[in-house]
Amino acid sequence: MAESRSRPMPKFTSLDKLVEFFDTHDMGEYWDDMPEVHFDVDIKRRTHLFAIDEDLAERVTAIARAKKVPSKTLVNDWLQEKVLEQMKTMPQTA
């Protein structure tokens, strides 16, 4: 059986000290002391990126800044309004 190359895990008095330690040490050296964890990831949202004209982006950013909202919020709100408006004019399909 292969000998483990893991070192004993030091004890830490705070999460900050643990993070600071692993900023300068290889976690692989302490692998055998790491607890096994299980978790589920449930991704419900996706982000879609669309290219827009630079001049338009600058104008949207200026308007968003004036309204004190993030640009992405303003764009999403405007697109939602436009899509709903267009959906009203489209024929209904079964």
Secondary structure, 3 states (H helix, E strand, C coil): CCCCCCCCCCCCCCHHHHHHHHHCCCHHHHHHHCCCCCCCCCCCCCCCCCCCCHHHHHHHHHHHHHHCCCHHHHHHHHHHHHHHHHHHHCCCCC
